[in-house]
Amino acid sequence: MRISNGFDVSASALTAQRLRMDVISSNIANADTTRAQVVDGKAQPYRRKVTVFSENETNSFANKLKTAMDGKSSASGVKVTQIQEDQEPFKLVYNPTHPDADANGYVQMPNVDIAKEMVDMISATRSYEANVTALNASKAMITKALQIGK
């Protein structure tokens, strides 16, 4: 086991959570965007995006056990595998004066819920903070281990 395993795992989690916060920020910024893309000649509202996390390595248990028994690094961490669009339907809002209103006066608004985004942002922030704490704890343990030899 390498001494930097804890650093590698925490660093991958910090990177993934930062990307998650960026995606959430984009969702909040586009909560009122009614013309995000054009599909078949018709403007479509912004569609909420979500991050999908997975383990950094996809080794089987047997491979991980062999790696650990050989004394090699078995830490893997986390990564963002993709950014998916949320397939919830768009919200319909009655606003006949809006330039994107249909014949009945309804406007398709993005499927972004600000309250849900804020909860996700708090969760991502707390996860980021927890990984910083773990990184600092690893650093403190390594520093103490180095001081034992003095």
N, C-alpha and C positions, 0 to 999 in steps of 0.2 A: 504494500500500500504506500502510495506516495504521500508526502507531507502536504502537497498542494491540492489533494482531492476535495477538501472542503471549500477551497477557493474556487475550484472549477465548477462545482455544483452551484454555489452561490452566484457566481458570475453569470452562468447560463440563466438562472432564475431572474436575476436583475435585468438582463437583456430582454427576456421574454415579457416581464411585467412592464418594462418601459414601452415596448411595442404595444402591449395591451392598452396602456394609458394613452398612447398616441391615437389608436383606433377609436377609443371612447371619446377623446377630444374632437376627433373628426366628426363623430356622430352628433355631438352636442353642437358643433359649429354649423352643421347642415340640417338642423332640426326643422327649419322652415324653408328649405330649398325645394322648390317645386319643379325645377328644370335641371336635373343633374345629368341626364343622358337622353339621347333620342333613340327610340325604338320604333321601327317601321314608320318613320316620319312624324312620330308623335312624342312630345316631351314627356319624360317620366320623372317622378320625384326621386329624391335621394333615398336609397335603401340602406337601412341600418346594417352595419358590419360587426362581426364578432370574431375573436381570435380562437383558434383551436390549438391546444397544447398537447404535446406528447413527450414521451421519454426520448432522450437524445439518442440512445442506442436501442436497437430492437433485438438484442441477444436473448436467447432462451435461458431458462434457469440453469440448465446444465453448463452452458458456456460461461455464465457469470460465476458459477461455483468453481469451475476449472480455473478461471482467471484469478479468482480470489485465492484458491489453493496454491497457485503458482506464485503468489505474492505480487501480482501485478495490480494495476489500478482497476477497480470495478465500479468506480463512480461514473455516473452517466449524466445527470442533470436533466434539464427540460429544454424544449425548443418549441417555437411556434411553427406548426406544420402548414397551416393555411389561414387565410382570412376569408371567412364565408359571409355571404349576404344573408340576412335574416329574411325568411320567406313569408313573414306575417303580411297580411294585406295592408294596403295603404289606408290612412284615415281619410274619411270624407268629411269636409267642413263646408257648411253653407256660407258662401260669400260671393254673391252674384256680381260684385264689382271687381273681383280679382281677374287679372288678364288670362289666367289659366282655367277659369270656371267653365264647366260644360253647359249644355243647353238648359239644364235644370238649376244652374247656379251653384253646383257643388264643385269643390276643388279637391283633387287628390293631394294629400299632404304626406310627408315621409312617415314611415312606421317607427319613428324614434320617440321613445318615452323618456323625457328628461329625468324623471324620478328614478327610473330603472338605470339610466346611464350614471346618475350620481351614486347610486348604490354600488354599481360595478366599479366606479372610479375609487370609492372608498375602499372596496375590497382589494383592488389592485395596489393602492397606496399602502395599505396595511401589509400586504404580501411583500411589497418592495422593502418596507421598513423591517419586516421580520428577517428578510435575507441579508440586509445590511447588518442587523444585530448578530446573525449567525456568522457572517464574515468577520466581524470584529471579535467575536468570541474565539474563532479559529486563530485569528492573528494573536490574540492575547495568550492562548494556550501555547502557540509556537514560541512566542517571546519568553514565556515562563520556562518552557523546556530548554531553551538556549541558555537561560540564566542559571539552570541547575549545575551546569558544568563549570561555572566560575568559582 
